[in-house]
Amino acid sequence: MQEVPIDMNLQLRWRDHRTVTDNMARWFKKNCGCEPYHGIKDFDNTSHRGIFSKDIPEGKVAWMKVDRRNGAMNIFVNNVVYTDVNGRNPLDYNMNPITPSN
């Protein structure tokens, strides 16, 4: 799997599929603890503040894991992931490190 380049602003480029390859997306999702049924989407500060009544932690960007199974309930606190802008150092909502999925 291809890592995201250390100097790439992943969230800025996330929707550009010419820049963020499928291999980069797989690497990123694995590092964020995504299961095969998870999608992941960028999550801006306005949305974060609207749901959690607080800003994204300083120096981090937010992502939301989306359970794509039929009838699945997405619990936002359980599905938010914070990373550095390059997609590294994933943390959960409580700022605990996330263990990569297999």
Summary of the structure (lengths in Angstrom):
residues: 102
radius of gyration: 12.9
end to end distance: 12.5
largest distance: 38.1
contacts: 252
relative contact order: 0.22
helix: 25%
strand: 19%
